[in-house]
């Protein structure tokens, strides 16, 4: 069984933003997963950071989709 390298392409503590970008990656047929990591040091112990992870070979395409989303959000 071949193991693939997974990389983080987007991080946020806003679950709705993660879900929106996840759906955009799903629409582009990019396999992705959400990882939930506890933040430490400068944040409260209950704060979490969500990460969208994709296969390394899909990283460039995922970043293009995310960049487009961020630019559209900034222009609204």
C-alpha positions in Angstrom: 0.0 0.0 0.0 1.4 3.4 -1.0 1.5 6.1 1.6 0.9 9.6 0.5 2.4 12.7 2.0 -0.3 15.1 3.5 0.3 18.8 3.8 -1.6 21.6 5.5 -3.0 24.1 3.0 -5.2 26.2 5.2 -5.6 26.8 9.0 -8.3 28.6 10.9 -10.1 28.6 14.2 -13.4 29.3 12.4 -15.2 26.0 11.6 -17.6 27.6 9.1 -14.6 29.0 7.0 -12.9 25.6 7.1 -16.1 24.0 5.9 -16.5 26.5 3.1 -13.0 25.9 1.8 -13.4 22.2 2.3 -16.4 22.2 0.0 -14.5 24.2 -2.6 -11.7 21.6 -2.6 -14.4 18.8 -2.7 -15.9 20.5 -5.8 -12.5 20.4 -7.4 -12.2 16.7 -6.6 -9.3 17.3 -4.2 -9.3 14.8 -1.4 -8.9 16.6 1.9 -9.3 16.1 5.6 -9.7 18.4 8.5 -7.4 18.0 11.5 -8.2 19.5 14.9 -5.2 20.7 17.0 -5.2 22.3 20.4 -3.5 25.7 20.5 -1.1 26.3 23.3 1.0 29.0 24.9 -0.7 32.2 23.9 -4.2 30.9 23.7 -6.7 29.5 26.1 -6.4 25.7 26.5 -9.9 25.2 25.0 -9.1 27.1 21.7 -8.5 24.9 18.7 -7.0 25.3 15.3 -8.5 23.5 12.4 -6.2 22.4 9.5 -7.2 21.4 6.0 -4.8 18.7 4.8 -4.4 17.5 1.2 -2.1 15.1 -0.7 1.2 16.7 -1.6 0.5 16.3 -5.3 -2.7 18.4 -4.9 -1.1 21.2 -2.9 -0.6 23.6 -5.8 -4.2 23.3 -7.1 -5.6 23.6 -3.6 -3.6 26.8 -3.0 -4.9 28.3 -6.2 -8.5 27.6 -5.1 -7.9 29.0 -1.6 -6.1 32.1 -3.1 -9.1 32.7 -5.3 -11.5 32.4 -2.3 -9.4 34.8 -0.2 -9.2 37.4 -3.0 -13.0 37.2 -3.6 -13.6 37.6 0.2 -11.3 40.6 0.4 -13.2 42.3 -2.5 -16.6 42.0 -0.8 
